[in-house]
């Protein structure tokens, strides 16, 4: 994770950059459309996180 401030005067923006080098999720479109859940319920958190991000903009 990297954190930085953008702008010299108010209002400044806090920039958070997260980098992931994992293998990725093979069925992202299916998950984001709400059509996928694993046996353990995995995949539902992605939809919730996306809704939170979309609401904050």
N, C-alpha and C positions, 0 to 999 in steps of 0.2 A: 504494500500500500504506500501511496505517496500523497502527502497533503501539501497544499500550497495556497497562497492568497493571491488573488488577481485584482489589480487596481491599487493605486497609491493613496487614494482618498475614498471616503465613504460615498456610496455604499461599496464595500469590497465583497468579493465572492470567495467562498471557501471551495477549492477544487480538490476533489478526492478521486484519485486514480487507482483502480484495482486491476491487477494483472493476474491472469490465471493461465497456466501452461498445461492444464490437465487435458485428458483425451476428449472432453466435450460430451455433449448429449446428442445421440444419433437422431432422435425424433422430436426436435424442438418445435417444429410447426404444429405437430399433433398435440403436444403439451400446451402450447400457447392458445390453441383453439379450445382447450378444455376437454379434449376427447381421449386423454390418456391418464391412467393411474396404474401404478405397479401394484403388485400384491401387498406391498407394505404401505401404500398410499403416497409413495414418492412422486413428485411432479406437481403436487398441489401448491407447494410453497412458491414455486416459480410464478404461477398465475397471481397469487396474492402479492408477491413482491412487485410484479409488473403493475398491478392496479395502484399500489402505493406510489410508485414512481410517476405514473401517468397523472395521478391526482395532484401531485406536488408541483407540476409545471403550469 
